[in-house]
Amino acid sequence: MTTPRQPQGPLHGLRAAVTGGGSGIGHAVARTLSGRGARVAVLDLEPGAAAPPLLPHRADVRDDASVRAAVEAAAGDLGGLDVLVNNAGIGAAGTVEDNPDEEWHRVWDVNVVGIVRTTRAALPHLRRSAHAAIVNICSIAATAGLPQRALYSATKGGVLALTRAMAADHIREGIRVTCVNPGTVDTPWVGRLLDAADDPEAERAALEARQPTGRLVGADEVAAAVAYLADPAAGAVTGTSLAVDGGMQDLRLRPAGR
């Protein structure tokens, strides 16, 4: 079976790996990078949704051996690696009192140490690239205090700090490191949170209202930001975070009609 030809585009010739690319934001990122010309490998616990030309590889970011095997296989299929998108992550709700130590360790292991494992495995390949870029998916929770998100916010604060440290460590190797801070994105995970609410319609309205645009962020909008940061045209951009949050972090609007 022949592999479908990749379209020409601004990312033509680049080789990318996306963790958590089987659904949600990660799948949107993988499709967007591919649509702009990159060859893309999806690393996921369930990569089955990665239809050609995406290349599926099973990976568990909690397990170093699994990550190393998947990264090596992806780099082998692609003939190298230019872009790594660290998207795999899990959510958590509650105040600092509401989750036991085991849950803190579990979420931290995926959201922060998972990035460490994947990046560590990818660095030897990225060092051989002329246009190496790492893009981490962070969150508005890293920069704004959100209710009932203590554990999740702590991990995303870690991702933001880790992004800056990695950028400093690897800038002289020609590897750019950035992150994207989405607001509340209309994904299956948010959908499950809404379904579990006492009044899903009212909860959705509240989430929409706290973003100045009055709507949830689209996964494709986050993916477009990732594609920009991965593009060699953004060669002067490193160590920074790009908010895709409908103005939630920086805007302070007056109530409508006042």
Protein Blocks (a to p, Z undefined) as FASTA:
>chain_A
ZZddddddfkgoiacddehklgcjllmmmmmmmmnopacddddfblmlmccfbdcddddf
kbmklmmmmmmmmmmmnopafbdcdfbccddeddfklpcfklmmmmmmmmmmmmmmmmmm
mmmmmmmpcbbccdddddfklmpccehilmmmmmmmmmmmmmmmmmmmmmmnopacdddd
ddddddfklmmmmmmpmblmlmmmmmmmmpmnlpacdfklmmmmmmmmmpmklmmgghia
cddeehmmmpccddehZZ
